[in-house]
């Protein structure tokens, strides 16, 4: 199922201070490829030594795909997640997100991309404890400059989408772990992002709540959402339609290899 194009972003020109649309991000038609990594490497300097966290990773994720990224601790999967989420930048190689080359974007532009084009779902929920569910969900819209009445309407719609229409005014402490993760998923959906990036979304949940959250992600995929699931759990990864494995900083993508 196709999605409506995201609202074009505006950017502050560093030389003039004026805010103007960035033509790179005003895509008239949604590209078929949401994630395109070409020979991406990431190297960290630790004193005199270098740590090669990622080595020449090439990965393509098409619109509407549900892909699990699997790997043990230290494999490089967290580094890959950070690059996919524009939380870090590659040392070399090329990354295009939803048709936008993110390599040369400023920190402010990367923040705007994260806020509008990526919906994050974290293991720790990352909800503000003093805010109600709908106020947590509205935060990405607040940062994007959306008006208060529209923020509330869209936040409540997103909460309804994840089955929490009757819990919009509840604070995190008044919700179960599974319900808190649903609030986090609603927050990820509220900007209608190109990509949902879920990092160990069941890691802090009991088995019943985990099943509910995975069923919700499957529902979102069925509706046409593009989802990348980061996990070390093979059972969780089995919910995705395709899995890739990170091992020693390199990517094993058996489905793409078989198709080549």
N, C-alpha and C positions, 0 to 999 in steps of 0.2 A: 504494500500500500504506500502510495507517495505521501510525502508530508508537505505542508505549506512551507515556503521558503522562510528562513529566519529574518527578523527585522534587521535591515542594514544597520551596521554599527557606524558610529562617528568617532573620529579620532582627533586628538589635540596635536597640531603641528608644532614640533619642538622649536622651530625657528621663529614662528609668528605668534604662537599661542592661540591661534584660531582653531576652532573645531570644524572639520570638514569630513565629508564621507570619504572613506578609503575605497578606491575603485577595485582594489584586489578582493575586497570582501563583499562587494555588491554583485553577487552571482545571479544572473537573470533566471537561470535554470539550475536546479539542484544537480550536482555531478553524480554520476553513478558510483564513484569511488569516494568513500568517506575518509578512509585512512590509507595513505600511501607512504611507506617508508622505503627509501632506496639506499642501501649500503650505509646504514646509520651505525655509527660507533660512538661510544662514550668512554672517555678516559679520565680518571681522577688522579691528581698528583698528591701523593702522601709522602712528604719530605722528598728524598731523592728517588723514591720509587714511583712507579706508575701502576695503577690498577685499571685493567681493561674490563669495564663492567659490561659493555656490549661490543660485539665485533661484527661489523659488516651485516647488520640485520636488514633484511628486505621483507616487507610484509604489506599485503594489500587486503583491505576489508571493504567489501561492497556495501552499498546502502541496503539496509534491511537484514544484514547478516547478524548472527549471534555467535560470537567467537570466544572461546575460553583460552586464556593464556596460563599455562601450567608451568610450575617449576619450584624446586625446593628453595629454602633459604640460601642466599648467596649465589643463586643462579644468574641473577641479572633481571629477573622479572619485575622487581620493584623499580629498577632504573628504567625499564621499558615503559612501565605504567606512568612514571613521572614525565617521560618524554611525550607519550601519547596524550597526557593531560595538560601539556604545556606548562608543567611545574618545573621542568628543567629543559635545557636545550642540548642537542647533540654536539659532540666534538667535531664530527664530520658526517657527511651524508646529507640527505634531503628528506624533509618531512612535509607533506601536504595534508592539511585537515580540511575536509569539505571543499577542496579546490583551492585552498589558500596556502601558499608557501609561508610557513611560520618562521623560517630561519632568520630573517632579518628584521622581525618585528621587535619593537621596543618593549620594555617591561610593562609599560602602561597598555600597549596594544595586546600583549600576551594575556594580561589580566582581563581585558575586555573579551578576548576569545574564550578564555576559561569560563567567564560568567555567562556568555550567551550561546556558545556553540557546544559546550560540554556540560553534561549533567553528572555530577560526582555522587557516588554512593559509597560511603566508607564503613569499615568494620565498626568503628567507634561511634557511629551515628553523627557526631559533631553537631548536636543541637544545642542552642543556647537555653540553659535551664530556666531563666526568668521569663522567657517568651512563650506564648501559647503556640499551638501547632501551626495555626495559619500565619502567625507572625514569623515563625521560623521559615516557613515555605516562601513567604514573600521577599525574603532577603535578597535573592539574586535580582528580582525586579526593582527593588529599592536601589541597589547599586547601579542598575541600568537606567535609572531616572524615570521609571514608570510612575504615574500618578497614584495616589493612595487608594481611590475607589477601585481603579482597575487592578491594582495589586491585590486587594482583598478578594475581589471577584475571581481572579485567576488562581489565587492560592486556594480558595475554597473549592474551586472546580478540580484542582489537582488532588486535593485531599479526598474529594468524592471519588475520583478515579481510582484511588488505592483503597477504597472502602472505609474511609475515616470521616465521612460527612457529619457524623454525630460527635466527633471528637475535636472539632476545629478550635475550640477555646480551651482545651486541656493543655497543661504544661507537661514537659517530658516526664517529670516525676509521677504524674498521674496516668502514665501510659505504660504498657508492658514493653519488653524489649522488642518484640515483633512489631508492635504498633509504632514504636519510635523509629524502627527501620523503614516502616511504611511512610512516615512523615519525611524521612530523608529521601526516599524515592520520589515522593511528591515534590519536594524541593528540587530534585534533579530534573523533573519533568516540566516545571513551571515556565521555563523559558523556551520550550519546544526545541531542545538542542539537537544538533546533528548526530551526536554521539552520547550514549550513556556509558560511563566508565565505572564499573562496580568492583571495588577492591575488597575481597574476602567478605562479601555482604552478609554471610551467615556465621561468621567467626565467633560472634558473641551471643548467638541465639541457641535456644534449646531445639531439639529435633522437630517439634511441631511447628514452631515459629519459622525454622529454617525452610520447612516444606512450603509454608504459606508464602514466604518471600520469594522462593524459587518459582513457585506457581505464578506469582505476580510478574516476575521478570519474563517468564515464558509467554504470559498474556501480552506484555508489552512488545515482545518480539513478534508475536502473531499479528499485532496491529501495525507492524511495519517499522518498529524502532530498530536502530542499529545499536547493538550492545556488545561491549567487551567486558568479559568477566575475568578478573585476576584471582587465581586460587591455587592452593597446593593440594586441594582435595579432589581426587579423581572422580568421586561420586558426584560432587557438585558440578565439576566440569562436564560430566556426561549430559547435563541438561542442555548444553550448547549444541548447535548444529555442526560446529567445526572446532577442533582444538589444535593449538600449536604449543610446542614445548620450548622453554628457554633452558639451555644447559651450557654452563661455563661461558655465558655471554653470547652464545650463538643460538639461532632459532632453527628448530626442526618443525617443518610444516608439511606433514605427510600428505594431506589432501591436495595441496597445491603441487607437490612433487609428482603425485600420481597423475594429475591433470596435465602436467607439462609434456 
